[in-house]
Amino acid sequence: MFPSSTCALSAKTWWPDMTYLAKPKLHHPSLAKNRVGYTRRDYEGKISTLCAGCGHDSISAAIIQACWELDIEPHRVAKLSGIGCSSKTPDYFLGNSHGFNTVHGRMPSVLTGAYLANRELIYLGVSGDGDSASIGLGQFAHLMRRGVNMTYLVENNGVYGLTKGQFSATADKGSRSKKGQTNSDAPIDLVTLALFMGATYVARGFSGDKAQLVPLIRAALAHQGAAVIDILSPCIAFNNHAGSTKSYDYVREHNEAVNRLDFFPQREEITAEYGAGELVQIRQHDGSVVNLRKLHTDYDPTDRIRAMSYVQEHAARGELVTGLLYVDADAGDLHEQIGTVEQALNTLGAAELCPGSAALEKINASLR
């Protein structure tokens, strides 16, 4: 019980004013602006309430940097998430964009419906290893095979951070928890699953390597089709210790980067000074260009089967392959596959959506 002298204090005395979480809206006039007139601060959100040093905050910073560099207008972005530490992070970036926090594991379904209704927005899904590899595993797989035009970021720390650090489905077999337990289950590798299910842009990054992560996100946002980036993001509270295979030290010591990525939007002049045989140039669907400088000369990012084998071969040696693992420059998306009209469906009127019984009979006849 509280001392009697404090009983008369108001609730506000005991519960601090949370308005400090709001960042000041004033910007210094010297802040650099991009082509659409925004400063980097315009792409930020609220102050993070995650643990200090959480890898997820580094990912938020990379998203902010990528969107600012791409000159994306914040209101053109729709960001969706599920449940978990990772799914809190959309509140910390792109504060002036559209946002939807869904049920645990169900972000892909809600995003698919939104994309079918309005193809004019840029869709960014943020999830975690629990949200995507456990309860949402089926949702993740179907999103990949349908080719929904979106960027799917998995903030992967191998534990359930909100429920005190139990192993998640991506925890490596034999890894140890902070309390000393050993994981006896085989892990689900979301990169391999994305490749198998038909994703057309697949990459793996590390929250502690912003120089690699920002161009990976930029290229994913410009990709036409299902783009997924599995981002190793150490949980400093429950999974950043000796014995963890997703700690900062372990990832840095076992990181095997297959390439270095430069991304050039279509409107910019493309220049590169690389030696003979060092550069792979991939022109994407929208005309943008991905320049890959190979660190491993035998790696081909356009070979899906080889990418799956390469990831698994190195995983067997305890190595984490990062970089752009696979890209299909000619990929289509869900709207193209099912033949919808170019106009956003949510802008169509009753006459277009309900053309009458004659039109319905014609459709039925074609299916007989």
Disulfide bonds with the S-S distance in Angstrom:
none
